[in-house]
Amino acid sequence: MTSVETQRGTQWLAGAGLRPTRQRVALAELLVGDGKDRHITAESLHAAAKNHSEGVSLATVYNTLKAFSDAGLIREIMVDGTKSYFDTRVDDHPHFFWEDDGHLTDAPKEQLEIAALPDAPEGTEIAKVDVVIRLRRT
């Protein structure tokens, strides 16, 4: 990785108050080092780390993604209740899930209109609303 990617990754971690361990910095570089938003799975990030000769286990990737998510650096998007994607863009926005090849992309936020939500059951509040629009090629 270049020093710019390392600097971006380190600053990203520092902004959330996370200690910049070697593994966190390596994964942060892959996630935000180029300044672009991305949607990844733990498996795809692990493969990218291996391609960059970073010695991190899949368990470490999962634990690190959880720490990044808990710190508000990334957002976890569940698809089918079994597959987690992680988004480096953390503002509220909808997603397209491409069923044919199993990837997630941002959908145009400005085109989404939600007129109303159901009332939350007594003693609860709505924490967030995830909109995942499933697509299939015709």
Steps between C-alpha positions, in 0.01 A plus 500: 500500500609856443560746777185691394290185547664434836441859610132488396448170681674621816305828505174310445572285806612799709178685414305224672743468791617152396853391581696461173623141532690353205201293392249784536720734297551235230125441469420873522740563211310247290164648597561876473858548385400600147227736625219306330191352664455126472281206599690195617449173678739362759603237247572752223702720738694195620579408137613857427725495808656174385560650153689785669704256710334609824508217752154523652271208572135494399408510870706818540322653200160420654605642839647812341191564288288467816724754677481737200121462493464554876712816466274634223767480229307255285141387477393136499233410245332161543376319191282189543576501872811293433733717294656819636638773280690794642468848352761772551233760422315537831229756418145373454455380143335209317677211331455277199577133558586329173368146545673359191851558630440586866639850523371816661506853356362836606157594365409863429400651833319792339260263319385321816179618665367343817170665586449336838626229728289285729493595865760319704358261759454642849826535689713509184628752250610470139880497501550506123341395175703304246369500145638222280348476155560158348577491128502214253615530138233427239 
